[in-house]
């Protein structure tokens, strides 16, 4: 389908939204007329009120004449003077694709690349073009693969995809916002009715009567019906444009293969799902490891640190590229499945340009580190920018230590209760009662005062073991459903297992806080705990002795006191 027909289809779908609104307004008007002619005055007034509140979102949606531009997109614009090699590569690729180069290049924190165009006159005239380039994506690609990705995005310009997407996007936004308004009003109506029924039930209970069950089944029904009507139209619009969107992606892929080479393009497509998985894992397991305790990696490493992960797990990522995992595909995906796109490109004749491992894509940047820092400053919240910055090894150690301090708080609180050991009841527990306190403990590892407190807690727990009071103490800790339901010997074994686990955690926390044990950073495996020399061999036997029928805590006390 050519650009003219695609533009006509987009205009028809946009007009259909407004025609749907006019039809609904006409139906509401007809309902008002029927009520005026035949309904009692009270019911007629209720009908007028209902029609009015339903008509307002419809009219507001129809009057939304412009599409918000770059809504929610955070990026750092870079000039040609700042990144001449990147701009030169983009201009060269745009010339080879046969289209005008973007007016702006913006660097983002996404594992993605995209293009937009602020088209005018419903897409009949072009406007400002922007290329968004995610630095985590750049970190995972070679230069040839990045060129293939850029050629794909520029291919959308050559095919007028970005110019015409404004009309389709406007239709989608109209539908989404109108549905959102109806759903919001329905939610408010349900909440109001629920509150009314709960107050009524409370008054019944106060009079000694049985409270009635809250039922809001029919509340907000008219709003939900209107929302479903627009949702159905939105689905129809998405289905009508889906095949065209998918053809646009294939056309852009073919343009990339022509410009950057078949193998480089196929290799880049294979890499994208693997890089997306690796990036999500990096953010969850590394970059945000210490966020809840007010800690972040060094400046520029929040998004740039993914490079260390990609280097350390290169073989694993190569396997993911060779055998991509199946992708969940919804009926409205605008992109074909990656496997289908790869198969299309790899079915092309060999162009003699094999995909070789060349220099990293960051070679196109004059200063990758400066770019990463700039994107970080523009993307992170003010609260995140104010967090404490630590080198990666210190970040892992202090974050894991703070997590252990937090996770042992329930145990230390139980120790401090009257039924527990009195010694720890005198310990200042302010250092671990919440995430901020845990961060303070981690940040003060090695300080005698904090370390002494944690050692006192371990000693008090060992005293409880010796005195036989530890079982009552463990009863006050949260239990799994299975452990709570167990009786007799099974309950005793659950308790013994819990005792061993809690002892190990409490001792580990004390050793990490005073610096004798240290959590080790690894980019290829989970963080591991390095214990002092001899502890790894001695600790299991010492724990077994402490939880025996006749407990012996002497070996654990020696480990705690050593060093």
HUKA-V241947 format. One record per pair of residues at least 4 apart in sequence whose C-alpha atoms are under 8 Angstrom apart, sorted by sequence separation. I is the first residue (numbers start at 0). J is the second residue. D is the distance in whole Angstrom. If there is no record, write none. Layout:
# HUKA-V241947
I_J_D / I_J_D
This chain:
# HUKA-V241947
0_4_6 / 1_5_6 / 2_6_6 / 3_7_6 / 4_8_6 / 5_9_6 / 6_10_6 / 7_11_6 / 8_12_6 / 9_13_6 / 10_14_6 / 11_15_6 / 12_16_7 / 13_17_7 / 14_18_6 / 15_19_6 / 16_20_6 / 17_21_6 / 18_22_6 / 19_23_6 / 20_24_6 / 21_25_6 / 22_26_6 / 23_27_6 / 24_28_6 / 25_29_6 / 26_30_6 / 27_31_6 / 28_32_6 / 29_33_6 / 30_34_6 / 31_35_6 / 32_36_6 / 33_37_6 / 34_38_5 / 38_42_6 / 39_43_6 / 40_44_6 / 41_45_6 / 42_46_6 / 43_47_6 / 44_48_6 / 45_49_6 / 46_50_6 / 47_51_6 / 48_52_6 / 49_53_6 / 50_54_6 / 51_55_6 / 52_56_8 / 53_57_7 / 54_58_6 / 55_59_6 / 56_60_6 / 57_61_6 / 58_62_6 / 59_63_6 / 77_81_6 / 78_82_6 / 79_83_5 / 82_86_6 / 83_87_6 / 84_88_6 / 85_89_6 / 86_90_6 / 87_91_6 / 88_92_6 / 89_93_6 / 90_94_6 / 91_95_6 / 92_96_6 / 93_97_6 / 94_98_6 / 118_122_5 / 119_123_6 / 120_124_6 / 132_136_8 / 133_137_7 / 134_138_6 / 135_139_7 / 136_140_7 / 137_141_8 / 140_144_6 / 141_145_6 / 142_146_6 / 143_147_6 / 144_148_6 / 145_149_6 / 146_150_6 / 147_151_6 / 148_152_6 / 149_153_6 / 150_154_6 / 151_155_7 / 152_156_7 / 153_157_7 / 154_158_6 / 155_159_6 / 156_160_6 / 159_163_6 / 160_164_6 / 161_165_7 / 163_167_7 / 164_168_6 / 165_169_6 / 166_170_6 / 167_171_6 / 168_172_6 / 169_173_6 / 170_174_6 / 171_175_6 / 172_176_6 / 173_177_6 / 174_178_6 / 175_179_6 / 176_180_6 / 177_181_6 / 178_182_6 / 179_183_6 / 180_184_6 / 181_185_6 / 182_186_6 / 183_187_6 / 184_188_6 / 185_189_6 / 186_190_6 / 187_191_6 / 188_192_6 / 189_193_6 / 190_194_6 / 191_195_6 / 192_196_6 / 193_197_6 / 194_198_6 / 195_199_6 / 196_200_6 / 197_201_6 / 198_202_6 / 199_203_6 / 200_204_6 / 201_205_6 / 202_206_6 / 203_207_6 / 204_208_5 / 219_223_6 / 220_224_6 / 221_225_6 / 222_226_6 / 223_227_6 / 224_228_6 / 225_229_7 / 226_230_6 / 227_231_6 / 228_232_6 / 229_233_6 / 230_234_6 / 231_235_6 / 232_236_6 / 233_237_6 / 234_238_6 / 235_239_6 / 236_240_6 / 237_241_6 / 238_242_8 / 240_244_6 / 241_245_6 / 242_246_6 / 243_247_6 / 244_248_6 / 245_249_6 / 246_250_6 / 247_251_6 / 248_252_6 / 249_253_6 / 250_254_6 / 251_255_6 / 252_256_6 / 253_257_6 / 254_258_6 / 255_259_6 / 256_260_5 / 257_261_7 / 259_263_6 / 260_264_6 / 261_265_6 / 262_266_6 / 263_267_6 / 264_268_6 / 265_269_6 / 266_270_6 / 267_271_6 / 268_272_8 / 269_273_7 / 270_274_6 / 271_275_6 / 272_276_6 / 273_277_6 / 274_278_6 / 275_279_6 / 276_280_6 / 277_281_6 / 278_282_6 / 279_283_6 / 280_284_6 / 281_285_5 / 282_286_5 / 283_287_6 / 284_288_6 / 287_291_8 / 289_293_6 / 290_294_5 / 296_300_6 / 297_301_7 / 299_303_6 / 300_304_5 / 304_308_7 / 305_309_6 / 306_310_6 / 307_311_6 / 308_312_6 / 309_313_6 / 312_316_6 / 313_317_6 / 314_318_6 / 315_319_7 / 316_320_6 / 317_321_6 / 318_322_6 / 319_323_5 / 328_332_7 / 335_339_7 / 336_340_7 / 337_341_6 / 338_342_6 / 339_343_6 / 340_344_6 / 341_345_6 / 342_346_6 / 343_347_7 / 358_362_7 / 366_370_6 / 367_371_6 / 368_372_6 / 369_373_6 / 370_374_6 / 371_375_6 / 372_376_6 / 373_377_6 / 374_378_6 / 375_379_6 / 379_383_6 / 380_384_6 / 381_385_6 / 382_386_7 / 389_393_6 / 390_394_6 / 391_395_6 / 392_396_6 / 393_397_6 / 394_398_6 / 395_399_6 / 396_400_6 / 397_401_6 / 398_402_6 / 399_403_6 / 400_404_6 / 401_405_6 / 402_406_6 / 403_407_6 / 404_408_6 / 407_411_6 / 408_412_6 / 409_413_6 / 410_414_6 / 411_415_6 / 412_416_7 / 414_418_8 / 415_419_6 / 416_420_8 / 417_421_7 / 420_424_7 / 421_425_7 / 422_426_7 / 428_432_7 / 431_435_8 / 432_436_6 / 433_437_6 / 434_438_6 / 435_439_6 / 436_440_6 / 437_441_6 / 438_442_6 / 439_443_6 / 440_444_6 / 445_449_8 / 446_450_6 / 447_451_6 / 448_452_6 / 449_453_7 / 450_454_6 / 451_455_6 / 452_456_6 / 453_457_6 / 454_458_6 / 455_459_6 / 456_460_6 / 457_461_6 / 458_462_6 / 459_463_6 / 460_464_6 / 461_465_6 / 462_466_6 / 463_467_6 / 464_468_6 / 468_472_7 / 469_473_6 / 470_474_6 / 471_475_7 / 472_476_7 / 478_482_6 / 479_483_6 / 480_484_6 / 481_485_6 / 485_489_6 / 486_490_5 / 487_491_6 / 488_492_6 / 489_493_6 / 490_494_6 / 491_495_6 / 492_496_6 / 493_497_6 / 494_498_6 / 495_499_6 / 496_500_6 / 497_501_6 / 498_502_6 / 499_503_6 / 500_504_6 / 501_505_6 / 502_506_6 / 503_507_6 / 504_508_6 / 505_509_6 / 506_510_6 / 507_511_6 / 508_512_6 / 509_513_6 / 510_514_6 / 511_515_6 / 512_516_8 / 521_525_6 / 530_534_6 / 531_535_8 / 533_537_6 / 534_538_5 / 535_539_7 / 536_540_8 / 537_541_6 / 538_542_6 / 539_543_6 / 540_544_6 / 541_545_6 / 542_546_6 / 543_547_6 / 546_550_6 / 547_551_7 / 552_556_6 / 553_557_6 / 554_558_6 / 555_559_6 / 556_560_6 / 557_561_6 / 0_5_6 / 33_38_7 / 34_39_8 / 35_40_8 / 38_43_6 / 77_82_7 / 78_83_8 / 93_98_5 / 94_99_7 / 118_123_7 / 119_124_5 / 132_137_8 / 140_145_6 / 155_160_5 / 156_161_6 / 203_208_5 / 204_209_6 / 255_260_7 / 256_261_4 / 259_264_7 / 280_285_8 / 281_286_6 / 282_287_6 / 283_288_7 / 289_294_5 / 290_295_6 / 296_301_6 / 299_304_8 / 300_305_8 / 319_324_7 / 335_340_7 / 379_384_6 / 389_394_5 / 414_419_5 / 415_420_7 / 416_421_8 / 431_436_5 / 432_437_7 / 444_449_7 / 445_450_7 / 463_468_5 / 464_469_5 / 478_483_6 / 485_490_5 / 486_491_8 / 510_515_5 / 511_516_5 / 520_525_8 / 521_526_6 / 530_535_6 / 545_550_5 / 546_551_8 / 79_85_8 / 93_99_6 / 94_100_7 / 118_124_6 / 119_125_6 / 155_161_6 / 156_162_8 / 203_209_7 / 204_210_6 / 255_261_8 / 256_262_8 / 289_295_6 / 295_301_7 / 361_367_6 / 413_419_7 / 414_420_6 / 415_421_7 / 430_436_5 / 431_437_5 / 443_449_7 / 444_450_7 / 463_469_5 / 510_516_5 / 511_517_6 / 520_526_5 / 521_527_8 / 544_550_6 / 545_551_5 / 79_86_6 / 93_100_5 / 118_125_5 / 119_126_6 / 203_210_6 / 256_263_7 / 288_295_8 / 309_316_8 / 414_421_8 / 417_424_8 / 429_436_7 / 430_437_6 / 483_490_8 / 511_518_8 / 519_526_5 / 520_527_7 / 544_551_5 / 545_552_5 / 34_42_7 / 35_43_6 / 117_125_7 / 118_126_5 / 137_145_7 / 256_264_5 / 287_295_7 / 328_336_7 / 376_384_7 / 415_423_5 / 416_424_7 / 482_490_7 / 485_493_8 / 518_526_6 / 519_527_5 / 544_552_7 / 34_43_5 / 116_125_7 / 117_126_5 / 118_127_7 / 200_209_8 / 201_210_7 / 255_264_6 / 256_265_8 / 286_295_7 / 414_423_7 / 415_424_4 / 430_439_7 / 431_440_7 / 440_449_7 / 460_469_7 / 507_516_7 / 518_527_6 / 519_528_6 / 90_100_6 / 116_126_6 / 117_127_5 / 200_210_5 / 286_296_7 / 326_336_7 / 414_424_7 / 415_425_8 / 430_440_6 / 518_528_4 / 519_529_7 / 544_554_8 / 545_555_8 / 89_100_7 / 116_127_5 / 117_128_7 / 200_211_6 / 326_337_8 / 482_493_6 / 517_528_6 / 518_529_6 / 541_552_7 / 31_43_7 / 34_46_7 / 116_128_4 / 252_264_7 / 516_528_7 / 517_529_5 / 115_128_6 / 116_129_6 / 516_529_6 / 517_530_7 / 541_554_5 / 542_555_7 / 114_128_7 / 115_129_5 / 286_300_8 / 516_530_5 / 541_555_6 / 31_46_6 / 114_129_6 / 115_130_7 / 286_301_5 / 323_338_8 / 515_530_7 / 516_531_6 / 30_46_8 / 31_47_6 / 114_130_5 / 197_213_7 / 286_302_7 / 515_531_6 / 113_130_6 / 114_131_6 / 196_213_6 / 538_555_7 / 112_130_7 / 113_131_5 / 286_304_7 / 31_50_7 / 112_131_5 / 113_132_7 / 430_449_8 / 112_132_5 / 193_213_7 / 538_558_8 / 111_132_7 / 112_133_6 / 193_214_7 / 473_494_7 / 28_50_8 / 111_133_5 / 193_215_6 / 27_50_6 / 109_132_8 / 110_133_5 / 192_215_7 / 408_431_6 / 103_127_8 / 105_129_7 / 107_131_7 / 109_133_5 / 110_134_7 / 111_135_8 / 112_136_8 / 281_305_6 / 408_432_6 / 470_494_7 / 473_497_8 / 534_558_7 / 78_103_8 / 102_127_6 / 103_128_6 / 104_129_6 / 105_130_6 / 106_131_6 / 107_132_6 / 108_133_5 / 109_134_7 / 110_135_5 / 111_136_6 / 427_452_8 / 473_498_7 / 77_103_7 / 78_104_8 / 101_127_8 / 102_128_5 / 103_129_5 / 104_130_5 / 105_131_5 / 106_132_5 / 107_133_5 / 108_134_6 / 109_135_6 / 110_136_5 / 189_215_6 / 192_218_7 / 405_431_6 / 426_452_6 / 27_54_8 / 76_103_7 / 77_104_6 / 101_128_5 / 102_129_6 / 103_130_6 / 104_131_6 / 105_132_6 / 106_133_6 / 107_134_6 / 108_135_6 / 109_136_7 / 278_305_7 / 281_308_7 / 404_431_6 / 405_432_7 / 76_104_6 / 77_105_6 / 100_128_8 / 101_129_5 / 104_132_7 / 106_134_7 / 405_433_7 / 76_105_4 / 77_106_7 / 101_130_6 / 189_218_6 / 405_434_7 / 426_455_8 / 24_54_6 / 75_105_5 / 76_106_6 / 188_218_7 / 189_219_6 / 426_456_8 / 74_105_5 / 75_106_5 / 188_219_6 / 277_308_8 / 74_106_5 / 75_107_7 / 277_309_7 / 405_437_6 / 423_455_7 / 24_57_8 / 74_107_5 / 185_218_8 / 186_219_7 / 401_434_8 / 404_437_6 / 422_455_8 / 423_456_6 / 73_107_7 / 74_108_8 / 185_219_5 / 422_456_8 / 184_219_8 / 185_220_7 / 402_437_7 / 112_148_8 / 401_437_5 / 404_440_8 / 423_459_6 / 20_57_6 / 112_149_8 / 125_162_6 / 185_222_6 / 401_438_5 / 422_459_6 / 20_58_7 / 114_152_6 / 124_162_8 / 184_222_7 / 185_223_6 / 401_439_8 / 421_459_8 / 113_152_6 / 114_153_7 / 123_162_8 / 401_440_7 / 420_459_6 / 503_542_7 / 112_152_7 / 122_162_5 / 182_222_7 / 398_438_8 / 401_441_5 / 420_460_7 / 502_542_7 / 20_61_7 / 114_155_8 / 122_163_5 / 181_222_5 / 182_223_6 / 397_438_8 / 400_441_6 / 121_163_7 / 122_164_8 / 181_223_7 / 274_316_8 / 414_456_8 / 420_462_7 / 460_502_8 / 118_161_8 / 122_165_7 / 273_316_6 / 398_441_7 / 420_463_6 / 499_542_6 / 17_61_6 / 118_162_5 / 121_165_7 / 122_166_7 / 181_225_7 / 182_226_7 / 397_441_5 / 419_463_7 / 499_543_8 / 16_61_8 / 116_161_6 / 117_162_7 / 118_163_8 / 121_166_6 / 181_226_6 / 397_442_6 / 411_456_7 / 414_459_8 / 457_502_8 / 115_161_6 / 116_162_6 / 273_319_6 / 414_460_7 / 114_161_7 / 118_165_7 / 178_225_8 / 179_226_8 / 273_320_6 / 397_444_8 / 499_546_6 / 515_562_8 / 117_165_8 / 178_226_5 / 272_320_8 / 457_505_6 / 498_546_7 / 68_117_7 / 177_226_8 / 178_227_8 / 270_319_8 / 419_468_7 / 457_506_6 / 510_559_8 / 270_320_5 / 273_323_7 / 419_469_8 / 178_229_6 / 269_320_5 / 272_323_7 / 495_546_6 / 177_229_7 / 178_230_7 / 269_321_7 / 454_506_8 / 457_509_8 / 100_153_8 / 418_471_8 / 419_472_6 / 506_559_7 / 92_146_8 / 96_150_7 / 266_320_8 / 269_323_7 / 418_472_7 / 98_153_7 / 174_229_6 / 175_230_8 / 453_508_8 / 454_509_6 / 98_154_8 / 174_230_7 / 453_509_5 / 74_131_7 / 92_149_8 / 93_150_7 / 96_153_7 / 99_156_8 / 88_146_8 / 92_150_6 / 96_154_6 / 98_156_6 / 99_157_8 / 174_232_8 / 175_233_8 / 414_472_7 / 98_157_5 / 174_233_6 / 413_472_6 / 450_509_7 / 453_512_8 / 89_149_7 / 93_153_6 / 97_157_6 / 413_473_8 / 92_153_8 / 96_157_7 / 171_233_7 / 413_475_7 / 450_512_6 / 410_473_8 / 413_476_7 / 449_512_8 / 450_513_5 / 449_513_8 / 171_236_8 / 303_368_8 / 410_476_7 / 447_513_7 / 409_476_7 / 444_511_7 / 445_512_6 / 446_513_7 / 269_337_7 / 303_371_6 / 444_512_4 / 445_513_4 / 268_337_7 / 269_338_8 / 299_368_6 / 302_371_7 / 443_512_7 / 444_513_5 / 445_514_5 / 299_369_8 / 444_514_6 / 300_371_7 / 441_512_6 / 268_340_8 / 269_341_7 / 299_371_5 / 300_372_8 / 440_512_7 / 268_341_6 / 299_372_4 / 302_375_7 / 298_372_6 / 299_373_8 / 301_375_7 / 265_341_5 / 299_375_6 / 298_375_8 / 265_344_6 / 264_344_7 / 265_345_6 / 464_545_7 / 261_344_6 / 262_345_7 / 261_345_7 / 465_550_7 / 248_334_6 / 261_347_7 / 464_550_7 / 465_551_7 / 160_247_7 / 248_335_8 / 465_552_7 / 245_333_6 / 252_340_8 / 256_344_7 / 261_349_7 / 266_354_7 / 295_383_8 / 464_552_8 / 158_247_8 / 244_333_5 / 245_334_5 / 261_350_7 / 263_352_8 / 241_331_6 / 244_334_7 / 245_335_6 / 260_350_7 / 262_352_7 / 263_353_7 / 293_383_8 / 298_388_7 / 241_332_7 / 242_333_8 / 249_340_7 / 253_344_7 / 261_352_7 / 262_353_6 / 263_354_5 / 295_386_6 / 297_388_5 / 410_501_8 / 461_552_6 / 155_247_7 / 238_330_8 / 241_333_5 / 252_344_7 / 260_352_6 / 261_353_8 / 262_354_5 / 263_355_8 / 294_386_5 / 295_387_6 / 296_388_5 / 297_389_6 / 155_248_8 / 238_331_6 / 260_353_8 / 290_383_8 / 293_386_5 / 294_387_5 / 295_388_5 / 296_389_5 / 297_390_6 / 237_331_6 / 260_354_8 / 293_387_6 / 294_388_6 / 295_389_6 / 296_390_6 / 297_391_7 / 407_501_8 / 294_389_7 / 296_391_6 / 461_556_8 / 154_250_8 / 155_251_6 / 154_251_5 / 234_331_8 / 407_504_7 / 153_251_8 / 154_252_8 / 296_394_7 / 407_505_7 / 458_556_7 / 66_165_8 / 152_251_7 / 295_394_7 / 151_251_5 / 154_254_6 / 294_394_7 / 150_251_8 / 151_252_5 / 154_255_7 / 403_504_7 / 66_168_8 / 151_253_8 / 66_169_6 / 151_254_6 / 65_169_7 / 150_254_7 / 151_255_5 / 294_398_8 / 404_508_6 / 150_255_5 / 289_394_7 / 403_508_6 / 454_559_7 / 66_172_8 / 149_255_8 / 288_394_8 / 289_395_8 / 292_398_7 / 148_255_7 / 288_395_7 / 147_255_5 / 150_258_7 / 289_397_8 / 400_508_7 / 147_256_7 / 150_259_7 / 289_398_5 / 292_401_7 / 63_173_7 / 288_398_6 / 147_258_7 / 400_511_6 / 61_173_7 / 147_259_5 / 400_512_7 / 60_173_6 / 146_259_6 / 147_260_8 / 60_174_8 / 144_259_8 / 6_122_8 / 60_176_7 / 143_259_7 / 147_263_6 / 148_264_7 / 60_177_6 / 147_264_5 / 59_177_8 / 400_518_8 / 144_263_5 / 148_267_7 / 399_518_7 / 57_177_7 / 143_263_6 / 144_264_6 / 147_267_7 / 56_177_6 / 396_517_6 / 144_266_7 / 145_267_7 / 396_518_5 / 144_267_5 / 395_518_7 / 396_519_7 / 56_180_6 / 395_519_7 / 396_520_8 / 56_181_7 / 395_520_6 / 140_267_8 / 392_519_7 / 392_520_5 / 391_520_7 / 140_270_8 / 395_526_7 / 139_274_7 / 136_274_7 / 292_434_5 / 293_435_7 / 135_278_7 / 291_434_6 / 292_435_6 / 291_435_8 / 292_437_7 / 293_438_7 / 292_438_5 / 13_166_7 / 9_163_8 / 13_167_7 / 16_170_7 / 12_167_8 / 2_158_7 / 10_166_7 / 13_169_7 / 2_159_7 / 6_163_6 / 9_166_6 / 10_167_8 / 13_170_5 / 16_173_8 / 5_163_8 / 9_167_5 / 12_170_7 / 16_174_7 / 96_254_7 / 6_166_8 / 2_163_8 / 96_258_7 / 95_258_7 / 110_274_8 / 110_275_6 / 138_303_7 / 92_258_7 / 135_302_6 / 138_305_7 / 139_306_7 / 53_221_8 / 110_278_7 / 134_302_8 / 135_303_7 / 138_306_6 / 53_222_7 / 134_303_8 / 135_305_7 / 139_309_7 / 135_306_8 / 53_225_8 / 108_302_7 / 312_522_8 / 143_354_8 / 311_522_6 / 312_523_6 / 311_523_6 / 143_357_7 / 308_522_5 / 141_356_7 / 142_357_7 / 145_360_6 / 307_522_7 / 308_523_7 / 16_232_8 / 141_357_6 / 142_358_6 / 144_360_8 / 141_358_6 / 142_359_5 / 143_360_8 / 141_359_4 / 142_360_4 / 140_359_6 / 141_360_5 / 142_361_8 / 140_360_6 / 142_362_7 / 138_359_8 / 139_360_8 / 142_363_8 / 138_360_7 / 137_360_6 / 138_361_7 / 12_236_7 / 137_361_6 / 134_371_7 / 5_243_8 / 0_243_7 / 106_370_8 / 108_374_7 / 107_374_6 / 108_375_7 / 106_374_7 / 108_378_7 / 107_378_8 / 88_363_8 / 85_363_5 / 84_363_5 / 85_364_6 / 84_364_6 / 82_363_8 / 83_364_8 / 84_365_7 / 82_364_6 / 83_365_8 / 82_365_6 / 81_365_7 / 82_366_8 / 75_373_7 / 75_374_6 / 74_374_7 / 75_377_7 / 74_377_7 / 73_377_7 / 74_378_7 / 73_378_6
